[in-house]
Amino acid sequence: MKFETTEQRFDNWGRTVRMPKFQEGVCAQWARLYVALRDASSIPVVIRPEEQDGWLVEAAWAAMPNHVHKWVLKYTYVWRMSPEQVQTRMRKSHGAVLRGRQFDLILAEAEKSLNQSVARIKAADFVKIFRTDACKRLESFI
């Protein structure tokens, strides 16, 4: 699935992990359970390409090392908070004061960090697939 901008991709991520679909800010626990059940299931699950990309972004988000970037993104794209609400929530819930900098710059840094995390996950999956294929080919020779 190709998106024209990273903002469209992250909006898709927000739509994918937000559940029930009619509510604005519900996510975490059911998403974790859904992914665990989906991955453990032997029954093939049909997932639309945009949902698959949303779950890829969610996995990349979970692997991000910067706590502030993670929550700025979650509050912006999943919870649909305004910049002022995000700054207030970050200060009250996480002890991170963001008021001294422009929010657009903070969000851009967070988006860049998430894009890098997505790239790392894609590269890791490629290596895993490549190793699996190489092992199968090696077994066929033995």
NORPE-V45915 format. One record per residue. N is the residue number from 1. PSI is psi in whole degrees, -180 to 180 (999 if undefined). Layout:
n=<N/N>
psi=<PSI/PSI>
This chain:
n=<1/2/3/4/5/6/7/8/9/10/11/12/13/14/15/16/17/18/19/20/21/22/23/24/25/26/27/28/29/30/31/32/33/34/35/36/37/38/39/40/41/42/43/44/45/46/47/48/49/50/51/52/53/54/55/56/57/58/59/60/61/62/63/64/65/66/67/68/69/70/71/72/73/74/75/76/77/78/79/80/81/82/83/84/85/86/87/88/89/90/91/92/93/94/95/96/97/98/99/100/101/102/103/104/105/106/107/108/109/110/111/112/113/114/115/116/117/118/119/120/121/122/123/124/125/126/127/128/129/130/131/132/133/134/135/136/137/138/139/140/141/142>
psi=<127/132/147/-36/161/-30/-40/-40/-43/-30/-39/-41/-46/-43/-37/-45/-12/122/142/154/-26/-9/153/-42/32/133/-86/-68/-48/-34/-44/-44/-45/-46/-42/-45/-42/-44/-30/-18/139/-10/128/133/130/119/129/152/-37/-33/-40/-42/-38/-41/-32/-44/-39/-42/-40/-39/-44/-28/-3/136/-25/110/-41/-46/-43/-50/-29/-43/-45/-45/-34/-50/-33/-49/-11/44/152/164/-39/-41/-40/-46/-42/-45/-40/-39/-46/-43/-31/-5/20/117/116/1/-18/-11/159/134/-33/-38/-42/-46/-40/-42/-42/-42/-41/-42/-41/-39/-40/-39/-40/-44/-40/-42/-42/-42/-41/-41/-38/-44/-42/-45/-43/-45/-41/-45/-42/-41/-41/-42/-40/-41/-33/-26/-24/999>
